[in-house]
Amino acid sequence: MAEAKLWTDGKHHRMVRILSTDTSTRPDTPSAEEFLNFVADTNRKFGLSENYISKPESLDVSGRIAWKAYFNQEGSVQWHSVNVVIVAKKHILQFILTSPDEDGLRSLETLLRTVHFKN
């Protein structure tokens, strides 16, 4: 897992997490949309702190089809987040962007436009 923290002030920060899950040992790799629905359902079922507030929607990330869904997470502040998922080469790749405010989250989403994939 890669993680980058972008500080906005002395108290709060914005964060980008990149997660990769190898699914090569599974007979079927779920689609990005299926994976996001599974994550949201699992969070609801077990009462986890990530509350998915939107249905998955598609978007283009560097010429690849990705799916994203927004969620909030309560802590000392309410965190605004988006989980962007791409499935490629038997891996589920997640970009999880988190900010203490919605403007910060939108700012982080512009970072996805800088992502490039090599074949």
Summary of the structure (lengths in Angstrom):
residues: 119
radius of gyration: 14.4
end to end distance: 20.7
largest distance: 46.8
contacts: 316
relative contact order: 0.22
helix: 23%
strand: 46%
